[in-house]
Amino acid sequence: MEILYPFSKMGLGNHPRLPRAWQILQSKKDADVRYILDNAPGQALLKPGKRGEANKRITFYAMLTKKLCTTQETA
């Protein structure tokens, strides 16, 4: 998602080199359509959550990234 968000924000979410990144993002989704935190820095000021569990911030940014990409398609 760290790659997809800025590309989607710039209107390049459908770049020909990004399909694999979108597939990886989709693979991080659980059955409840929430996204799993798979990496967190050890020395973070704010605790992002537990690795391997659904995370509301990750879910928010994943959905925002997808929305930005689809918004750019229709514009």
HELIX and SHEET records of a PDB file:
HELIX    1   1 LEU A    4  LYS A    9  1                                   6    
HELIX    2   2 PRO A   19  SER A   27  1                                   9    
HELIX    3   3 LYS A   56  THR A   74  1                                  19    
END                                                                             
